[in-house]
């Protein structure tokens, strides 16, 4: 696993069961450690109203409060792609919009609540 963040689907959940050891459970998150490279990962607990993410952590200090929003924004941008022909319509924004929407990745994520 080479990326810092992944959308969680059934295939990834199966991989977590076989390749990771459960370490801890706090609040809305579970902490896992990769069996081979010993990296730590945080899994969002399932919620039918939220998108579930799996995030590699640099440290386990305060792992349950780690702000991964910038990783989420980058994943949204990577997944959706950029529309090179259209700028974001948010007031005074000069960024290009994501494909399929009229907002850039930051306004789509932080202002409109778009996760995928």
C-alpha positions in Angstrom: 0.0 0.0 0.0 1.8 3.1 -1.3 -0.7 5.9 -0.9 -1.4 7.7 2.4 -5.2 7.4 2.2 -7.7 5.0 0.6 -11.5 4.9 0.3 -12.6 1.8 2.2 -14.5 -0.8 0.3 -15.1 -4.5 0.8 -11.9 -5.5 -0.9 -9.9 -3.2 1.4 -11.7 -4.5 4.5 -10.7 -8.1 3.6 -7.1 -6.9 3.1 -7.2 -5.3 6.5 -8.3 -8.5 8.1 -5.5 -10.5 6.6 -2.6 -8.0 6.4 -3.1 -5.9 9.6 -3.3 -6.4 13.3 -5.9 -4.5 15.3 -4.3 -2.3 17.9 -6.9 0.0 19.5 -10.4 1.5 19.2 -11.2 5.1 20.2 -14.2 7.2 19.3 -14.9 7.0 15.6 -11.7 5.3 14.7 -9.8 2.0 14.9 -6.0 1.7 14.8 -4.2 -1.0 12.9 -0.6 -2.0 12.3 0.6 -3.5 9.1 2.1 -7.0 9.8 5.0 -6.6 7.4 6.2 -3.0 7.5 4.8 -2.2 10.9 3.2 1.1 9.7 0.2 2.3 11.6 -3.2 3.0 9.9 -6.4 4.5 11.1 -9.8 3.2 9.9 -12.9 5.2 10.2 -15.7 3.2 11.8 -18.5 2.4 9.5 -21.4 4.9 9.4 -24.1 4.8 6.7 -24.0 8.6 6.3 -20.2 8.9 6.0 -17.5 7.8 3.6 -15.1 5.5 5.3 -11.3 6.1 4.9 -8.2 4.2 5.7 -5.2 6.5 6.5 -1.5 5.8 7.1 -0.2 7.6 10.1 3.3 9.0 10.6 3.0 8.5 14.4 0.5 7.0 16.8 0.7 10.0 19.1 -2.8 11.4 19.3 -3.8 9.1 16.5 -7.5 9.5 17.2 -7.4 13.2 16.7 -5.1 13.3 13.7 -6.5 15.8 11.1 -6.4 13.9 7.7 -8.6 16.4 5.9 -5.8 17.5 3.5 -5.3 13.8 2.5 -9.0 13.5 1.9 -9.1 16.6 -0.3 -6.1 15.2 -2.3 -7.8 11.8 -2.7 -11.0 13.6 -3.9 -8.9 15.5 -6.5 -7.0 12.4 -7.5 -10.2 10.3 -7.9 -12.3 12.9 -9.6 -9.7 14.6 -11.7 -9.5 18.2 -12.7 -11.6 19.9 -15.4 -9.0 21.9 -17.3 -11.7 23.9 -19.0 -13.6 25.3 -16.0 -12.7 27.3 -13.0 -14.4 26.9 -9.6 -17.5 29.0 -9.2 -16.9 29.8 -5.6 -16.6 33.5 -5.1 -13.0 34.8 -5.7 -11.6 31.3 -6.3 -9.2 30.9 -9.2 -8.7 27.1 -8.9 -9.9 24.7 -11.6 -13.0 22.7 -10.8 -13.2 19.0 -10.3 -14.5 16.9 -13.2 -18.3 16.6 -12.9 -18.8 19.4 -10.5 -18.4 23.2 -10.6 -16.2 23.5 -7.5 -12.5 22.9 -6.9 -11.5 20.1 -4.6 -11.2 22.3 -1.5 -14.6 24.0 -1.9 -16.2 20.7 -2.9 -14.9 19.0 0.2 -15.0 21.8 2.9 -18.0 23.8 1.7 -20.2 21.3 -0.2 -19.4 18.2 1.8 -18.4 16.1 -1.3 -16.3 13.1 -0.3 -16.1 10.9 -3.4 
